[in-house]
Amino acid sequence: MPCRFGQRNFLHSAVISGPTPLKATDINIPDLRGGFSHLIAAMAADGVSHVTGIELIKRGYEHFTDKLAGLGADFDLEER
């Protein structure tokens, strides 16, 4: 499938069409913006996802846990 951004050939983009159910999984945050998208996807998934690398998001977004809670997230942040 060609990149959804035209001729730029970004390999990190994904397009999901149709009713594709998301399932919980273990997630490692790859970067700041993509990481927050991973968290939103985990919230929409069935089951419980375990996320590592969350410190990237902590540094990049103020009060991100409040934002997730405002979206209805049920989470437990464990410091390791």
PDB file with SEQRES, HELIX, SHEET and CRYST1 records, atoms N, CA, C and O in Angstrom:
SEQRES   1 A   80  MET PRO CYS ARG PHE GLY GLN ARG ASN PHE LEU HIS SER          
SEQRES   2 A   80  ALA VAL ILE SER GLY PRO THR PRO LEU LYS ALA THR ASP          
SEQRES   3 A   80  ILE ASN ILE PRO ASP LEU ARG GLY GLY PHE SER HIS LEU          
SEQRES   4 A   80  ILE ALA ALA MET ALA ALA ASP GLY VAL SER HIS VAL THR          
SEQRES   5 A   80  GLY ILE GLU LEU ILE LYS ARG GLY TYR GLU HIS PHE THR          
SEQRES   6 A   80  ASP LYS LEU ALA GLY LEU GLY ALA ASP PHE ASP LEU GLU          
SEQRES   7 A   80  GLU ARG                                                      
HELIX    1 AA1 GLY A    6  ARG A    8  5                                   3    
HELIX    2 AA2 LEU A   32  ALA A   44  1                                  13    
HELIX    3 AA3 GLU A   55  GLY A   60  1                                   6    
HELIX    4 AA4 PHE A   64  GLY A   70  1                                   7    
SHEET    1 AA1 2 ASP A  26  ASN A  28  0                                        
SHEET    2 AA1 2 HIS A  50  THR A  52  1                                        
CRYST1    1.000    1.000    1.000  90.00  90.00  90.00 P 1           1          
ATOM      1  N   MET A   1       0.851  -1.169   0.000  1.00  0.00           N  
ATOM      2  CA  MET A   1       0.000   0.000   0.000  1.00  0.00           C  
ATOM      3  C   MET A   1       0.901   1.237   0.000  1.00  0.00           C  
ATOM      4  O   MET A   1       1.836   1.312   0.797  1.00  0.00           O  
ATOM      5  N   PRO A   2       0.642   2.183  -0.857  1.00  0.00           N  
ATOM      6  CA  PRO A   2       1.460   3.392  -0.879  1.00  0.00           C  
ATOM      7  C   PRO A   2       1.235   4.229   0.378  1.00  0.00           C  
ATOM      8  O   PRO A   2       0.197   4.133   1.033  1.00  0.00           O  
ATOM      9  N   CYS A   3       2.221   5.042   0.691  1.00  0.00           N  
ATOM     10  CA  CYS A   3       2.140   5.918   1.854  1.00  0.00           C  
ATOM     11  C   CYS A   3       0.961   6.867   1.705  1.00  0.00           C  
ATOM     12  O   CYS A   3       0.730   7.411   0.625  1.00  0.00           O  
ATOM     13  N   ARG A   4       0.213   7.068   2.789  1.00  0.00           N  
ATOM     14  CA  ARG A   4      -0.952   7.940   2.740  1.00  0.00           C  
ATOM     15  C   ARG A   4      -0.579   9.412   2.644  1.00  0.00           C  
ATOM     16  O   ARG A   4      -1.456  10.262   2.489  1.00  0.00           O  
ATOM     17  N   PHE A   5       0.716   9.725   2.734  1.00  0.00           N  
ATOM     18  CA  PHE A   5       1.172  11.100   2.627  1.00  0.00           C  
ATOM     19  C   PHE A   5       1.758  11.389   1.247  1.00  0.00           C  
ATOM     20  O   PHE A   5       2.671  12.204   1.117  1.00  0.00           O  
ATOM     21  N   GLY A   6       1.245  10.734   0.236  1.00  0.00           N  
ATOM     22  CA  GLY A   6       1.695  11.004  -1.127  1.00  0.00           C  
ATOM     23  C   GLY A   6       3.051  10.394  -1.426  1.00  0.00           C  
ATOM     24  O   GLY A   6       3.289   9.221  -1.135  1.00  0.00           O  
ATOM     25  N   GLN A   7       3.917  11.166  -1.993  1.00  0.00           N  
ATOM     26  CA  GLN A   7       5.217  10.679  -2.455  1.00  0.00           C  
ATOM     27  C   GLN A   7       6.297  10.672  -1.378  1.00  0.00           C  
ATOM     28  O   GLN A   7       7.465  10.438  -1.689  1.00  0.00           O  
ATOM     29  N   ARG A   8       5.945  10.916  -0.154  1.00  0.00           N  
ATOM     30  CA  ARG A   8       6.956  11.040   0.894  1.00  0.00           C  
ATOM     31  C   ARG A   8       7.495   9.693   1.370  1.00  0.00           C  
ATOM     32  O   ARG A   8       8.581   9.639   1.947  1.00  0.00           O  
ATOM     33  N   ASN A   9       6.765   8.613   1.141  1.00  0.00           N  
ATOM     34  CA  ASN A   9       7.213   7.258   1.458  1.00  0.00           C  
ATOM     35  C   ASN A   9       7.519   7.045   2.939  1.00  0.00           C  
ATOM     36  O   ASN A   9       8.515   6.408   3.282  1.00  0.00           O  
ATOM     37  N   PHE A  10       6.671   7.571   3.813  1.00  0.00           N  
ATOM     38  CA  PHE A  10       6.836   7.331   5.242  1.00  0.00           C  
ATOM     39  C   PHE A  10       6.491   5.883   5.549  1.00  0.00           C  
ATOM     40  O   PHE A  10       5.399   5.421   5.218  1.00  0.00           O  
ATOM     41  N   LEU A  11       7.408   5.165   6.177  1.00  0.00           N  
ATOM     42  CA  LEU A  11       7.173   3.765   6.498  1.00  0.00           C  
ATOM     43  C   LEU A  11       6.410   3.589   7.803  1.00  0.00           C  
ATOM     44  O   LEU A  11       5.946   2.487   8.096  1.00  0.00           O  
ATOM     45  N   HIS A  12       6.271   4.648   8.592  1.00  0.00           N  
ATOM     46  CA  HIS A  12       5.638   4.540   9.897  1.00  0.00           C  
ATOM     47  C   HIS A  12       4.140   4.787   9.858  1.00  0.00           C  
ATOM     48  O   HIS A  12       3.486   4.696  10.897  1.00  0.00           O  
ATOM     49  N   SER A  13       3.580   5.091   8.714  1.00  0.00           N  
ATOM     50  CA  SER A  13       2.148   5.394   8.681  1.00  0.00           C  
ATOM     51  C   SER A  13       1.330   4.116   8.541  1.00  0.00           C  
ATOM     52  O   SER A  13       1.795   3.117   7.991  1.00  0.00           O  
ATOM     53  N   ALA A  14       0.121   4.171   9.044  1.00  0.00           N  
ATOM     54  CA  ALA A  14      -0.790   3.032   8.951  1.00  0.00           C  
ATOM     55  C   ALA A  14      -2.192   3.556   8.705  1.00  0.00           C  
ATOM     56  O   ALA A  14      -2.598   4.567   9.279  1.00  0.00           O  
ATOM     57  N   VAL A  15      -2.919   2.872   7.859  1.00  0.00           N  
ATOM     58  CA  VAL A  15      -4.310   3.207   7.593  1.00  0.00           C  
ATOM     59  C   VAL A  15      -5.121   1.953   7.856  1.00  0.00           C  
ATOM     60  O   VAL A  15      -4.852   0.897   7.283  1.00  0.00           O  
ATOM     61  N   ILE A  16      -6.112   2.072   8.721  1.00  0.00           N  
ATOM     62  CA  ILE A  16      -6.972   0.934   9.040  1.00  0.00           C  
ATOM     63  C   ILE A  16      -8.345   1.249   8.492  1.00  0.00           C  
ATOM     64  O   ILE A  16      -8.951   2.257   8.854  1.00  0.00           O  
ATOM     65  N   SER A  17      -8.834   0.392   7.625  1.00  0.00           N  
ATOM     66  CA  SER A  17     -10.143   0.596   7.009  1.00  0.00           C  
ATOM     67  C   SER A  17     -11.109  -0.466   7.498  1.00  0.00           C  
ATOM     68  O   SER A  17     -10.754  -1.634   7.653  1.00  0.00           O  
ATOM     69  N   GLY A  18     -12.324  -0.037   7.734  1.00  0.00           N  
ATOM     70  CA  GLY A  18     -13.354  -0.989   8.116  1.00  0.00           C  
ATOM     71  C   GLY A  18     -13.345  -1.304   9.592  1.00  0.00           C  
ATOM     72  O   GLY A  18     -12.541  -0.766  10.354  1.00  0.00           O  
ATOM     73  N   PRO A  19     -14.243  -2.177   9.987  1.00  0.00           N  
ATOM     74  CA  PRO A  19     -14.355  -2.539  11.406  1.00  0.00           C  
ATOM     75  C   PRO A  19     -13.261  -3.524  11.805  1.00  0.00           C  
ATOM     76  O   PRO A  19     -13.451  -4.739  11.746  1.00  0.00           O  
ATOM     77  N   THR A  20     -12.135  -2.994  12.204  1.00  0.00           N  
ATOM     78  CA  THR A  20     -11.005  -3.825  12.616  1.00  0.00           C  
ATOM     79  C   THR A  20     -10.890  -3.762  14.131  1.00  0.00           C  
ATOM     80  O   THR A  20     -10.433  -2.752  14.668  1.00  0.00           O  
ATOM     81  N   PRO A  21     -11.292  -4.811  14.832  1.00  0.00           N  
ATOM     82  CA  PRO A  21     -11.214  -4.775  16.295  1.00  0.00           C  
ATOM     83  C   PRO A  21      -9.759  -4.765  16.762  1.00  0.00           C  
ATOM     84  O   PRO A  21      -8.920  -5.500  16.242  1.00  0.00           O  
ATOM     85  N   LEU A  22      -9.482  -3.928  17.740  1.00  0.00           N  
ATOM     86  CA  LEU A  22      -8.145  -3.862  18.321  1.00  0.00           C  
ATOM     87  C   LEU A  22      -8.104  -4.742  19.558  1.00  0.00           C  
ATOM     88  O   LEU A  22      -9.064  -4.793  20.327  1.00  0.00           O  
ATOM     89  N   LYS A  23      -6.979  -5.439  19.747  1.00  0.00           N  
ATOM     90  CA  LYS A  23      -6.809  -6.328  20.892  1.00  0.00           C  
ATOM     91  C   LYS A  23      -5.648  -5.828  21.731  1.00  0.00           C  
ATOM     92  O   LYS A  23      -4.668  -5.306  21.200  1.00  0.00           O  
ATOM     93  N   ALA A  24      -5.759  -5.986  23.032  1.00  0.00           N  
ATOM     94  CA  ALA A  24      -4.702  -5.565  23.948  1.00  0.00           C  
ATOM     95  C   ALA A  24      -3.404  -6.300  23.634  1.00  0.00           C  
ATOM     96  O   ALA A  24      -3.408  -7.441  23.171  1.00  0.00           O  
ATOM     97  N   THR A  25      -2.302  -5.620  23.896  1.00  0.00           N  
ATOM     98  CA  THR A  25      -0.985  -6.216  23.682  1.00  0.00           C  
ATOM     99  C   THR A  25       0.041  -5.462  24.510  1.00  0.00           C  
ATOM    100  O   THR A  25      -0.286  -4.457  25.141  1.00  0.00           O  
ATOM    101  N   ASP A  26       1.272  -5.938  24.512  1.00  0.00           N  
ATOM    102  CA  ASP A  26       2.369  -5.218  25.134  1.00  0.00           C  
ATOM    103  C   ASP A  26       2.856  -4.182  24.126  1.00  0.00           C  
ATOM    104  O   ASP A  26       3.073  -4.499  22.957  1.00  0.00           O  
ATOM    105  N   ILE A  27       3.025  -2.948  24.581  1.00  0.00           N  
ATOM    106  CA  ILE A  27       3.401  -1.847  23.697  1.00  0.00           C  
ATOM    107  C   ILE A  27       4.645  -1.171  24.244  1.00  0.00           C  
ATOM    108  O   ILE A  27       4.738  -0.911  25.443  1.00  0.00           O  
ATOM    109  N   ASN A  28       5.604  -0.884  23.366  1.00  0.00           N  
ATOM    110  CA  ASN A  28       6.761  -0.066  23.726  1.00  0.00           C  
ATOM    111  C   ASN A  28       6.633   1.249  22.965  1.00  0.00           C  
ATOM    112  O   ASN A  28       6.550   1.250  21.737  1.00  0.00           O  
ATOM    113  N   ILE A  29       6.617   2.361  23.683  1.00  0.00           N  
ATOM    114  CA  ILE A  29       6.450   3.670  23.078  1.00  0.00           C  
ATOM    115  C   ILE A  29       7.675   3.980  22.209  1.00  0.00           C  
ATOM    116  O   ILE A  29       8.795   4.025  22.716  1.00  0.00           O  
ATOM    117  N   PRO A  30       7.464   4.195  20.885  1.00  0.00           N  
ATOM    118  CA  PRO A  30       8.611   4.422  19.999  1.00  0.00           C  
ATOM    119  C   PRO A  30       9.098   5.868  19.973  1.00  0.00           C  
ATOM    120  O   PRO A  30      10.292   6.112  19.797  1.00  0.00           O  
ATOM    121  N   ASP A  31       8.197   6.822  20.145  1.00  0.00           N  
ATOM    122  CA  ASP A  31       8.545   8.241  20.113  1.00  0.00           C  
ATOM    123  C   ASP A  31       7.392   9.020  20.727  1.00  0.00           C  
ATOM    124  O   ASP A  31       6.377   8.440  21.111  1.00  0.00           O  
ATOM    125  N   LEU A  32       7.548  10.323  20.818  1.00  0.00           N  
ATOM    126  CA  LEU A  32       6.567  11.139  21.532  1.00  0.00           C  
ATOM    127  C   LEU A  32       5.187  11.132  20.881  1.00  0.00           C  
ATOM    128  O   LEU A  32       4.219  10.694  21.501  1.00  0.00           O  
ATOM    129  N   ARG A  33       5.084  11.604  19.652  1.00  0.00           N  
ATOM    130  CA  ARG A  33       3.766  11.718  19.021  1.00  0.00           C  
ATOM    131  C   ARG A  33       3.162  10.359  18.697  1.00  0.00           C  
ATOM    132  O   ARG A  33       1.979  10.118  18.937  1.00  0.00           O  
ATOM    133  N   GLY A  34       3.972   9.494  18.160  1.00  0.00           N  
ATOM    134  CA  GLY A  34       3.478   8.152  17.871  1.00  0.00           C  
ATOM    135  C   GLY A  34       3.083   7.418  19.140  1.00  0.00           C  
ATOM    136  O   GLY A  34       2.139   6.628  19.148  1.00  0.00           O  
ATOM    137  N   GLY A  35       3.819   7.688  20.214  1.00  0.00           N  
ATOM    138  CA  GLY A  35       3.532   7.036  21.485  1.00  0.00           C  
ATOM    139  C   GLY A  35       2.170   7.389  22.032  1.00  0.00           C  
ATOM    140  O   GLY A  35       1.463   6.524  22.550  1.00  0.00           O  
ATOM    141  N   PHE A  36       1.790   8.659  21.922  1.00  0.00           N  
ATOM    142  CA  PHE A  36       0.469   9.038  22.416  1.00  0.00           C  
ATOM    143  C   PHE A  36      -0.610   8.371  21.569  1.00  0.00           C  
ATOM    144  O   PHE A  36      -1.659   7.988  22.088  1.00  0.00           O  
ATOM    145  N   SER A  37      -0.361   8.232  20.287  1.00  0.00           N  
ATOM    146  CA  SER A  37      -1.302   7.522  19.412  1.00  0.00           C  
ATOM    147  C   SER A  37      -1.416   6.061  19.825  1.00  0.00           C  
ATOM    148  O   SER A  37      -2.503   5.486  19.786  1.00  0.00           O  
ATOM    149  N   HIS A  38      -0.295   5.459  20.219  1.00  0.00           N  
ATOM    150  CA  HIS A  38      -0.323   4.083  20.714  1.00  0.00           C  
ATOM    151  C   HIS A  38      -1.220   3.982  21.947  1.00  0.00           C  
ATOM    152  O   HIS A  38      -1.987   3.030  22.092  1.00  0.00           O  
ATOM    153  N   LEU A  39      -1.114   4.975  22.835  1.00  0.00           N  
ATOM    154  CA  LEU A  39      -1.945   4.957  24.044  1.00  0.00           C  
ATOM    155  C   LEU A  39      -3.430   5.062  23.710  1.00  0.00           C  
ATOM    156  O   LEU A  39      -4.252   4.378  24.319  1.00  0.00           O  
ATOM    157  N   ILE A  40      -3.776   5.906  22.755  1.00  0.00           N  
ATOM    158  CA  ILE A  40      -5.177   6.043  22.353  1.00  0.00           C  
ATOM    159  C   ILE A  40      -5.676   4.721  21.770  1.00  0.00           C  
ATOM    160  O   ILE A  40      -6.792   4.292  22.064  1.00  0.00           O  
ATOM    161  N   ALA A  41      -4.853   4.080  20.949  1.00  0.00           N  
ATOM    162  CA  ALA A  41      -5.237   2.781  20.381  1.00  0.00           C  
ATOM    163  C   ALA A  41      -5.411   1.739  21.481  1.00  0.00           C  
ATOM    164  O   ALA A  41      -6.332   0.924  21.426  1.00  0.00           O  
ATOM    165  N   ALA A  42      -4.528   1.760  22.481  1.00  0.00           N  
ATOM    166  CA  ALA A  42      -4.643   0.811  23.597  1.00  0.00           C  
ATOM    167  C   ALA A  42      -5.935   1.032  24.362  1.00  0.00           C  
ATOM    168  O   ALA A  42      -6.551   0.076  24.835  1.00  0.00           O  
ATOM    169  N   MET A  43      -6.351   2.292  24.488  1.00  0.00           N  
ATOM    170  CA  MET A  43      -7.603   2.583  25.173  1.00  0.00           C  
ATOM    171  C   MET A  43      -8.806   2.036  24.403  1.00  0.00           C  
ATOM    172  O   MET A  43      -9.800   1.628  25.003  1.00  0.00           O  
ATOM    173  N   ALA A  44      -8.711   2.032  23.086  1.00  0.00           N  
ATOM    174  CA  ALA A  44      -9.817   1.556  22.263  1.00  0.00           C  
ATOM    175  C   ALA A  44      -9.833   0.033  22.142  1.00  0.00           C  
ATOM    176  O   ALA A  44     -10.837  -0.544  21.724  1.00  0.00           O  
ATOM    177  N   ALA A  45      -8.745  -0.613  22.499  1.00  0.00           N  
ATOM    178  CA  ALA A  45      -8.623  -2.066  22.350  1.00  0.00           C  
ATOM    179  C   ALA A  45      -9.387  -2.804  23.440  1.00  0.00           C  
ATOM    180  O   ALA A  45      -9.614  -2.287  24.534  1.00  0.00           O  
ATOM    181  N   ASP A  46      -9.772  -4.018  23.108  1.00  0.00           N  
ATOM    182  CA  ASP A  46     -10.374  -4.906  24.104  1.00  0.00           C  
ATOM    183  C   ASP A  46      -9.266  -5.519  24.945  1.00  0.00           C  
ATOM    184  O   ASP A  46      -8.274  -6.011  24.407  1.00  0.00           O  
ATOM    185  N   GLY A  47      -9.432  -5.492  26.260  1.00  0.00           N  
ATOM    186  CA  GLY A  47      -8.446  -6.079  27.156  1.00  0.00           C  
ATOM    187  C   GLY A  47      -7.540  -5.038  27.777  1.00  0.00           C  
ATOM    188  O   GLY A  47      -7.800  -3.837  27.699  1.00  0.00           O  
ATOM    189  N   VAL A  48      -6.463  -5.522  28.401  1.00  0.00           N  
ATOM    190  CA  VAL A  48      -5.522  -4.663  29.116  1.00  0.00           C  
ATOM    191  C   VAL A  48      -4.181  -4.688  28.396  1.00  0.00           C  
ATOM    192  O   VAL A  48      -3.586  -5.750  28.212  1.00  0.00           O  
ATOM    193  N   SER A  49      -3.713  -3.525  27.993  1.00  0.00           N  
ATOM    194  CA  SER A  49      -2.398  -3.401  27.358  1.00  0.00           C  
ATOM    195  C   SER A  49      -1.370  -2.990  28.405  1.00  0.00           C  
ATOM    196  O   SER A  49      -1.684  -2.244  29.332  1.00  0.00           O  
ATOM    197  N   HIS A  50      -0.145  -3.477  28.254  1.00  0.00           N  
ATOM    198  CA  HIS A  50       0.961  -3.110  29.131  1.00  0.00           C  
ATOM    199  C   HIS A  50       1.927  -2.271  28.301  1.00  0.00           C  
ATOM    200  O   HIS A  50       2.411  -2.712  27.259  1.00  0.00           O  
ATOM    201  N   VAL A  51       2.201  -1.052  28.775  1.00  0.00           N  
ATOM    202  CA  VAL A  51       2.970  -0.080  28.009  1.00  0.00           C  
ATOM    203  C   VAL A  51       4.297   0.214  28.698  1.00  0.00           C  
ATOM    204  O   VAL A  51       4.337   0.495  29.896  1.00  0.00           O  
ATOM    205  N   THR A  52       5.384   0.147  27.926  1.00  0.00           N  
ATOM    206  CA  THR A  52       6.701   0.541  28.427  1.00  0.00           C  
ATOM    207  C   THR A  52       7.196   1.741  27.623  1.00  0.00           C  
ATOM    208  O   THR A  52       6.688   2.021  26.537  1.00  0.00           O  
ATOM    209  N   GLY A  53       8.173   2.436  28.152  1.00  0.00           N  
ATOM    210  CA  GLY A  53       8.711   3.612  27.480  1.00  0.00           C  
ATOM    211  C   GLY A  53       7.875   4.857  27.683  1.00  0.00           C  
ATOM    212  O   GLY A  53       8.001   5.828  26.937  1.00  0.00           O  
ATOM    213  N   ILE A  54       7.029   4.828  28.682  1.00  0.00           N  
ATOM    214  CA  ILE A  54       6.086   5.919  28.940  1.00  0.00           C  
ATOM    215  C   ILE A  54       6.786   7.224  29.323  1.00  0.00           C  
ATOM    216  O   ILE A  54       6.190   8.298  29.241  1.00  0.00           O  
ATOM    217  N   GLU A  55       8.063   7.128  29.745  1.00  0.00           N  
ATOM    218  CA  GLU A  55       8.783   8.336  30.146  1.00  0.00           C  
ATOM    219  C   GLU A  55       8.917   9.342  28.995  1.00  0.00           C  
ATOM    220  O   GLU A  55       9.032  10.542  29.244  1.00  0.00           O  
ATOM    221  N   LEU A  56       8.905   8.875  27.754  1.00  0.00           N  
ATOM    222  CA  LEU A  56       8.918   9.797  26.610  1.00  0.00           C  
ATOM    223  C   LEU A  56       7.690  10.696  26.620  1.00  0.00           C  
ATOM    224  O   LEU A  56       7.786  11.896  26.363  1.00  0.00           O  
ATOM    225  N   ILE A  57       6.549  10.114  26.916  1.00  0.00           N  
ATOM    226  CA  ILE A  57       5.311  10.888  26.938  1.00  0.00           C  
ATOM    227  C   ILE A  57       5.268  11.783  28.176  1.00  0.00           C  
ATOM    228  O   ILE A  57       4.780  12.911  28.112  1.00  0.00           O  
ATOM    229  N   LYS A  58       5.771  11.288  29.283  1.00  0.00           N  
ATOM    230  CA  LYS A  58       5.813  12.105  30.504  1.00  0.00           C  
ATOM    231  C   LYS A  58       6.593  13.394  30.278  1.00  0.00           C  
ATOM    232  O   LYS A  58       6.199  14.457  30.756  1.00  0.00           O  
ATOM    233  N   ARG A  59       7.700  13.295  29.547  1.00  0.00           N  
ATOM    234  CA  ARG A  59       8.528  14.480  29.293  1.00  0.00           C  
ATOM    235  C   ARG A  59       7.903  15.412  28.267  1.00  0.00           C  
ATOM    236  O   ARG A  59       8.123  16.622  28.313  1.00  0.00           O  
ATOM    237  N   GLY A  60       7.126  14.860  27.344  1.00  0.00           N  
ATOM    238  CA  GLY A  60       6.637  15.655  26.226  1.00  0.00           C  
ATOM    239  C   GLY A  60       5.260  16.269  26.380  1.00  0.00           C  
ATOM    240  O   GLY A  60       4.943  17.247  25.704  1.00  0.00           O  
ATOM    241  N   TYR A  61       4.440  15.716  27.252  1.00  0.00           N  
ATOM    242  CA  TYR A  61       3.075  16.220  27.411  1.00  0.00           C  
ATOM    243  C   TYR A  61       2.806  16.518  28.878  1.00  0.00           C  
ATOM    244  O   TYR A  61       2.927  15.638  29.731  1.00  0.00           O  
ATOM    245  N   GLU A  62       2.442  17.757  29.165  1.00  0.00           N  
ATOM    246  CA  GLU A  62       2.098  18.116  30.539  1.00  0.00           C  
ATOM    247  C   GLU A  62       0.772  17.463  30.919  1.00  0.00           C  
ATOM    248  O   GLU A  62      -0.171  17.441  30.129  1.00  0.00           O  
ATOM    249  N   HIS A  63       0.718  16.949  32.107  1.00  0.00           N  
ATOM    250  CA  HIS A  63      -0.515  16.397  32.680  1.00  0.00           C  
ATOM    251  C   HIS A  63      -1.171  15.369  31.757  1.00  0.00           C  
ATOM    252  O   HIS A  63      -2.397  15.330  31.643  1.00  0.00           O  
ATOM    253  N   PHE A  64      -0.366  14.543  31.103  1.00  0.00           N  
ATOM    254  CA  PHE A  64      -0.950  13.601  30.151  1.00  0.00           C  
ATOM    255  C   PHE A  64      -1.851  12.577  30.832  1.00  0.00           C  
ATOM    256  O   PHE A  64      -2.789  12.074  30.214  1.00  0.00           O  
ATOM    257  N   THR A  65      -1.578  12.263  32.102  1.00  0.00           N  
ATOM    258  CA  THR A  65      -2.452  11.308  32.777  1.00  0.00           C  
ATOM    259  C   THR A  65      -3.838  11.907  33.002  1.00  0.00           C  
ATOM    260  O   THR A  65      -4.840  11.194  32.948  1.00  0.00           O  
ATOM    261  N   ASP A  66      -3.898  13.215  33.253  1.00  0.00           N  
ATOM    262  CA  ASP A  66      -5.196  13.879  33.385  1.00  0.00           C  
ATOM    263  C   ASP A  66      -5.955  13.839  32.059  1.00  0.00           C  
ATOM    264  O   ASP A  66      -7.173  13.664  32.031  1.00  0.00           O  
ATOM    265  N   LYS A  67      -5.216  14.004  30.965  1.00  0.00           N  
ATOM    266  CA  LYS A  67      -5.836  13.971  29.640  1.00  0.00           C  
ATOM    267  C   LYS A  67      -6.385  12.585  29.335  1.00  0.00           C  
ATOM    268  O   LYS A  67      -7.486  12.451  28.801  1.00  0.00           O  
ATOM    269  N   LEU A  68      -5.613  11.552  29.677  1.00  0.00           N  
ATOM    270  CA  LEU A  68      -6.095  10.187  29.457  1.00  0.00           C  
ATOM    271  C   LEU A  68      -7.312   9.888  30.323  1.00  0.00           C  
ATOM    272  O   LEU A  68      -8.280   9.286  29.860  1.00  0.00           O  
ATOM    273  N   ALA A  69      -7.256  10.312  31.579  1.00  0.00           N  
ATOM    274  CA  ALA A  69      -8.398  10.098  32.476  1.00  0.00           C  
ATOM    275  C   ALA A  69      -9.629  10.815  31.953  1.00  0.00           C  
ATOM    276  O   ALA A  69     -10.743  10.304  32.068  1.00  0.00           O  
ATOM    277  N   GLY A  70      -9.436  12.000  31.378  1.00  0.00           N  
ATOM    278  CA  GLY A  70     -10.548  12.744  30.800  1.00  0.00           C  
ATOM    279  C   GLY A  70     -11.189  12.033  29.622  1.00  0.00           C  
ATOM    280  O   GLY A  70     -12.353  12.267  29.296  1.00  0.00           O  
ATOM    281  N   LEU A  71     -10.412  11.156  28.985  1.00  0.00           N  
ATOM    282  CA  LEU A  71     -10.940  10.355  27.876  1.00  0.00           C  
ATOM    283  C   LEU A  71     -11.550   9.039  28.363  1.00  0.00           C  
ATOM    284  O   LEU A  71     -12.070   8.257  27.567  1.00  0.00           O  
ATOM    285  N   GLY A  72     -11.483   8.802  29.671  1.00  0.00           N  
ATOM    286  CA  GLY A  72     -12.074   7.591  30.225  1.00  0.00           C  
ATOM    287  C   GLY A  72     -11.102   6.457  30.443  1.00  0.00           C  
ATOM    288  O   GLY A  72     -11.525   5.322  30.666  1.00  0.00           O  
ATOM    289  N   ALA A  73      -9.813   6.729  30.386  1.00  0.00           N  
ATOM    290  CA  ALA A  73      -8.815   5.671  30.564  1.00  0.00           C  
ATOM    291  C   ALA A  73      -8.779   5.185  32.005  1.00  0.00           C  
ATOM    292  O   ALA A  73      -8.918   5.967  32.945  1.00  0.00           O  
ATOM    293  N   ASP A  74      -8.592   3.893  32.157  1.00  0.00           N  
ATOM    294  CA  ASP A  74      -8.391   3.271  33.454  1.00  0.00           C  
ATOM    295  C   ASP A  74      -6.967   2.733  33.421  1.00  0.00           C  
ATOM    296  O   ASP A  74      -6.690   1.768  32.708  1.00  0.00           O  
ATOM    297  N   PHE A  75      -6.057   3.345  34.184  1.00  0.00           N  
ATOM    298  CA  PHE A  75      -4.653   2.969  34.079  1.00  0.00           C  
ATOM    299  C   PHE A  75      -3.984   2.992  35.432  1.00  0.00           C  
ATOM    300  O   PHE A  75      -4.481   3.583  36.390  1.00  0.00           O  
ATOM    301  N   ASP A  76      -2.838   2.330  35.483  1.00  0.00           N  
ATOM    302  CA  ASP A  76      -2.008   2.291  36.675  1.00  0.00           C  
ATOM    303  C   ASP A  76      -0.577   2.503  36.218  1.00  0.00           C  
ATOM    304  O   ASP A  76      -0.026   1.668  35.500  1.00  0.00           O  
ATOM    305  N   LEU A  77       0.032   3.608  36.623  1.00  0.00           N  
ATOM    306  CA  LEU A  77       1.414   3.889  36.260  1.00  0.00           C  
ATOM    307  C   LEU A  77       2.338   3.298  37.303  1.00  0.00           C  
ATOM    308  O   LEU A  77       2.305   3.683  38.472  1.00  0.00           O  
ATOM    309  N   GLU A  78       3.158   2.365  36.872  1.00  0.00           N  
ATOM    310  CA  GLU A  78       4.137   1.767  37.761  1.00  0.00           C  
ATOM    311  C   GLU A  78       5.498   2.338  37.440  1.00  0.00           C  
ATOM    312  O   GLU A  78       5.930   2.292  36.288  1.00  0.00           O  
ATOM    313  N   GLU A  79       6.176   2.869  38.421  1.00  0.00           N  
ATOM    314  CA  GLU A  79       7.540   3.347  38.227  1.00  0.00           C  
ATOM    315  C   GLU A  79       8.459   2.145  38.355  1.00  0.00           C  
ATOM    316  O   GLU A  79       8.358   1.372  39.308  1.00  0.00           O  
ATOM    317  N   ARG A  80       9.354   1.994  37.392  1.00  0.00           N  
ATOM    318  CA  ARG A  80      10.285   0.865  37.431  1.00  0.00           C  
ATOM    319  C   ARG A  80      11.700   1.344  37.483  1.00  0.00           C  
ATOM    320  O   ARG A  80      12.625   0.533  37.521  1.00  0.00           O  
TER     321      ARG A  80                                                      
END                                                                             
